[in-house]
Amino acid sequence: RWFSEADYADRGQLLRLAATRVARDWGPLARAQAVAGLVTAPSGFVAGAFAAICEVGARLGERLGVGPGVTEALQHAYARWDGRVFFLLPSGEGISALARLVHLVHVAQVHHRLGGRGAADDVVRSRRASEFDPELCDLWLAHSAELLRPLGGESLWEAVLDAEPAPHRLVPRSHVDAVTAAFADFVDLKVSHTVGHSARVAELADAAAAALGVAGEERADLRRAAQVHDLGCVSVPNRIWTKRGPLNRAEWERVRLHAYHSERVLTVAGPLRRAGELAGLHHERLDGSGYHRRLPAPAIPLPARVLAAAEAYQSMVEERPWRPALSDAEAARELGQEVRARRLDRAATEAVLETAGAPRAGRRQASGWPAGLTDREVDVLRRLARGRSNREIARELHVSEGTVHTHVINVYGKIEVNTRAGATLYALEHDLIQL
């Protein structure tokens, strides 16, 4: 929210916001590192980062079926009227009209919340014809009193839904799985070490549930819950997920509540209510030591027990900033200890381990790569998706950094993306992460 205040063409303003707003509750070292990171960021870093957000947002829109108008607006979300800063995005009349309008209103309402109508009008006036469409600025300034009139005490959620023009777009039941699969991929983009995590948890949980006789809607709800179980992770800052040392009390509280936020978001939608309830239980343990509710064993249904075991196993075999990935055997021993301590369900855990050891159904073979990618380009794409730098990829593949750079350019051209985030999403969608 704080960076919504900023004019990104004003580097000094960005630094002040980073030090006084974004990082004000961080420790001195973390605050200094954040400011230093902005000062030393290479040219084009901000433009590249926001272009990635736009590219990924537009792809999410496509997968959710929001329509070409909304998808284009997401692609242009941060574009400036004058074309400055975000040079990978369009400018002027080339920007989606919807994106121009939403961008102006978003920034204005942030300033309105901080300083009232006067502050909102001032920022619109000061950024007219630079950041914002001048015609829209004039319309805002002529009607801001009406636009900023309080909505009243009703639910903002209900007000927005009521304002939607007919015919209302509803997700058909046949498309619900596609929606949860899209959420899985996009949530896992938050940090590089979780790329592909949710899809694999869903695969493990679904197969284990089938082995235990779970079927029908109950199995479908579990599969969807597994895909979206970490949706609440977006409420936790990346600096916490990537921290190498132990978490302090405040940080741990943020982590502990991510399951709650997953449940809270998902249960708003009727078709996802049961999946949301299960997602909220994925860190509960049979002895009552889990979170976020610390439920006892009788209150944890079998699907939630399967999800807990699948999530625990998959997390163990993935690397984290504070530890390397465990081998399959090491993860199995760890889960065995959890079962003996009566924290995880024995039947659910055994089903997950049996599933984890089986060949993956429908796994892509090393022939016929999509988009005409070569074997070496797939090697590069996989590592790029895992957050490796060009230098790290070169070291792992025993080639020069220049060769990796050439491969990356070729990959981007073949799969038609412009950013690493876009390439990572492509790898997820085409099952190229876990080969």
N, C-alpha and C positions, 0 to 999 in steps of 0.2 A: 504493500500500500504506500509506503513512504516514497518509493521511487516514482510513484504516479505523480508526485508533486513536481518532479524535476524536469527541467528542460535539458534533454540529453546533449544538446549542443554546448551546454555550459559545464565544462569539466569541474570547475571550482565548486559549483553547486552540488554536483554529484558527490564530491569528496566530503563536503560539509554534511550532507545527508547521511553518508555512510558512517561518519564519525559520531554525529549527534543524535541520529534517529535509529538507523538500522542496527548499529552495534552498541548502542548506549547501555544495554544491559549485559554486555559481554565483559569478560575480564580484560584487564589492560593489554595483555599479550594478544588475545584474539582480536581486540579492536585495532591494535597497531598492525596486525597482519592483514586485516580486511582493508584498511586504508592503503597499506603498502601494495597490496594486490591490485587495487585500482590504479595507483600511481604508475606501477611498472607494467601494467597490462599492455600487450603489444597493440599496435595500430590495427584497428578493425575488430578488436575483441568484442566490444559492445555490439557492433553491427552484426557480427557472426552469431553471437549468443541470441539476439532477438530474432534474427532470421530463422534460427533453429526452432524457436518457440512458434513462430508463424507457420513454418513448414509442417511441424508436427501437429499443431492445432488444426490446420486445414485437412491433414490426413485423417485425424480423428473425426472431423465433420463428415468426411466422405464415408467412413466406415459406419457412422451412426445414421447416415442417410438424411442429413439435415437439409440437403438441397444445394444446388450450385451457388446461389446468391450468398448464403451463409458461409459456405466453404471458401469462396473468394474473399469475403470480408475477414475471415480468420487468417487467410494467407497474407493480408495487408494490414493486420491489426496494429502494428507499430509504425506504419509508414508515415512520414512527415510530408506536409504540403510542399516544402522547399527542397525535399530530397536529401537534406543533410543527415549525417550520422549513419542512417540505415541505408547504405548505398546499394544493398542487395534487394531492396524493396522499391516499388514504384513511387512516383511523386505526382503532385498536381492532379489533373483530371484522370490520370492513370490509376489512381487509387479508387477502390470500390467506394461508392457513395455511402453504403452502409458502414464501412469501416471508418470513413471520415467522421460520420455522425457519432458513432459509438465512442471513438477515441476522444473527441472533444467533450462529450457528456461525461465520460469516465473521469477525465482530469478535472473538469469543472466541479463535479460532485465531491471529489476528494477535497478540493480547496474550500468548497462550501461547508463541509463538515468541520474543517479546521478553523475557518474564519468567517463563515456566513456568506450571504449573497455578494457582499462587496468583494470578498476575496475571490469568489468564483468569477465574477465579472472582470476583475483585474487581470486574472491569468488568461482569460479568453482574449481580452483586449491586447495584452502584451505579446501574445503569441499569434496574433492574427497575421495570416499570410506567411508565417514562418513554420510553425508546427501545425497550425490548423487551417482548414479551408476558409478563406476570408468571407465568403458568402454565408457559410454556416455560423461564423462568428457574429456577423451582423444580425442574423436571425436570433441567435442566443441572447445578445445584448438587448434586443427589442422585446424579448418575451421571457427573460430570466425570472421575473417575479412570479409569473404563472407556472413556469416549469419547475421552480423550486418550492412550490406550495406544498406543505406537509401532506403526506398521503393519508394521515389519520391513524387510528389504532388498529386497523385490520392487519392481518398477516400480509407481509410483502410478497411472500410466495404465492398466496392466493390471488393477490392483486395482479401479479404478473400473469398468472394463468388465465385470469378473467379477461385480461387485456388482449390475449392472443386472438387474432382474427380467424374467423371460420373460413374454410373447414379446418378443424383441429387435426394436427398430425399426431397419430398414436402409433406406438411401436406394436406391431402384430406379435402375437405369442410366438410365432415361428421365428421371429427375429431377436428374441430375448437373448439366446445364446451368443449371437453375433455381437450384441451390445456388451455383454459381460466379457467376451473374449477381447474386444477392443479396449475396455477398461483395463484388463490385465496387462496388455502390452504397454499402454501409455503410463500406467502407474509405475511399472518396472523401469521406465526410462529415468526416473528421478535420480538415481545414482547408478554408476556403472556396474557395481557388484551385484545388483539385483536383476539385471537384464535377463529375461526369460524365466525368472523365479516363479511367478504366479501361474504361468502356463504349465510348467512342469509340476507344480503342486497339484494343479487341477487334474493333470494326467494321472499322477500317482493316486490321488484320493478317489477318482472315478473308478479306476481299475480295482483298487482295494475294496471299495464299497461293493462292487459287483461280486467280488470273491466272497464277501460276507453275506450276500443275499439281499443287499439293499437294491431296490428297483423302482421303476416308475418315476413319479414326481419327486419322491424323496431323494432318489439318486440325482435327478436333474438339479434339484435345489442345492445339493452338496457340491456338484460340479461347478455351478455358478458361484456359490459361496467361495470355493477355492480360487476361482479366477479373480474375484474382487476382494479377497480377504484383507489385502494390504492397501485398499483405497485410502484409509485414514492416514497412511504414511505421508501423504502430501501435506498434512498439518504439522509435520515435524521438520524443522530446518535441516538442510543438508549437512550443516556443520556438526550436527549431532550424529547423524547416520555415518559420517565419515571419520568421526573422532577415534583416534587410536588408543587413547587412555581410558580409564574408567569414567563413567558418567557421574556427574554430581546429582544431588537430589532433584533439582529442578529439571535437569535434562532427562533423568529417568522417568519423572512424572509425565513429561511430554511423550516419551516412548510408550509408557504404560497405557496411555489413553488413545493410542492409534486404533486399537481394536474397537473402542467405543465410537470413535468417529466413523469408522467403516460402517458400523451398524446404524448409526444415526443418519448417515447420508442415504444408505440403501433402503432403509425401511420406509422412507417417504414414498417410494414407488410401490404400488400394490403388487405387481408381478415379481418384485425383488424382495418383498418383505421377509419371506422365510429364509431366503439366501442371506439377507442382511443379518437376521438373528443368528444364523450359524456362523457367519463371518465374525460376529462379535465375540464368539466363544473360542476362537482358534488358539488363544494362549491360556485357556483355562486348564487346570490340572486336577486329577481325581482326588488328590489329597487336600485340595483347597488352597494350594500355594500359588495358583496362576493369577492372571489378571484379564479383564479389568474388574470383574465382580468377585473373584475368589470363591467361585461356586464349589459345592461339594459334589462328589461323584454322582449321587442320584439325580442331580439337576443337569447333568451333561449327557445329552442323547448320543446314540451310537454315531450318527453322521458327524457330529462335532468331535468325537473322539478320533475318528478316522482323519478328519481335517487336521487336528492337532498333531497326530503322528506324522502325517505326510509333510506338514509344514516344518516340523522339527527336523526330519530327515533331510529334506531338500536344503534347508538353511545350513546344516552341518557340512554338506558336500560342496558348498559354494564358498569361495574365499570371501573374507571380510577384511576391512582395513586393520583390524586388531588381531587377526589370526589367518593362517593359510587354510585352504579347504581340507576337510578330512577325507580320507579314503572311504570307500564303501564299507570296508571291514571296520574301520575306526568308528564310523557313524553307527553301524549296527551294534557295536559294543556300547556306545553311549546310550543308544535307545534302550538296550537291554538293562542298563543301570536304571534308567527312568522307569521302566516297567517294574523292576524289583523294588524300587522305592515307592511304587504305587502312585506314580504321577501320570503315567501314560497307560492306556488300556492294552492288555496283552494281545487280544485277538486283533484289534485294529493295527497295532504295531507290527505284528507278524504278517498281516496281509500287506501292509505297506512295504516291508522289507522284501517279501516275495515278489511283489510287483516291481520294485526297484531293480531287482536282479534279472528281470525278464527283458528280452529284446523289445524295443519300442515299436509298437504297431504303427505302420505308415511312415516309418522313418525315412527321410530322403536318402537316396543312394548317391554315391559320389560320381554319378554320370548324369549328363543332361542338366547342368546348373541353369537356373533361370537367367533370362536377359543375356544369354551368351557369355556369362562369366566363366573365366578359366579357373582351374584348380588353385593357382597361385592367388588370383584375385579373391577367391572365396577365403583363402587363408588370411589375407589381409583384412577382408571385411569382418570376419569373425573376431579378430583381435581389435579392430577399430571399435566394434560394438561393445567390447569389454572395457573400453576406456583407455586402451593403450595409446601412447603417443607414437608418432612416426618413428622416433628413435628407438623406442621399446620394441616396436614391431620389427624394425630392421635387425635388432639384436637377436630376437627370438627366431627369425627366419634366416639369419646369417646372410643378409644382403645389405646393400648400402641404403642410407636414408633417402637418397635421391631416387633410388629404384622404388622404394615404398611410396614416395610422393607421386611418382608416375602411375603406380598401380591405383592409388586412391583417386586420382583424376579420372582414370579409365573406368573405375567402379562407379563413380558419381555419374559419369556420362551414360553408362549402360543402364543403370537403374533409375536415372532421371531424378536425382536429388541434388541438393546444393549444400547440405550440412551433414555433420556426423550424426546428429540426432535423427535426421531423415534416413541415413544409411542404416543406423541401428534398427529403426522401425522396420525397414525393408527386410533386414535379416531375420527379425522376429516373425514377420508375416509369411516368410518363405522357408521357415524351419531351418535356418542356417546357423543358429547359435550353438546348438548341441548336436554335434555330428559324431 
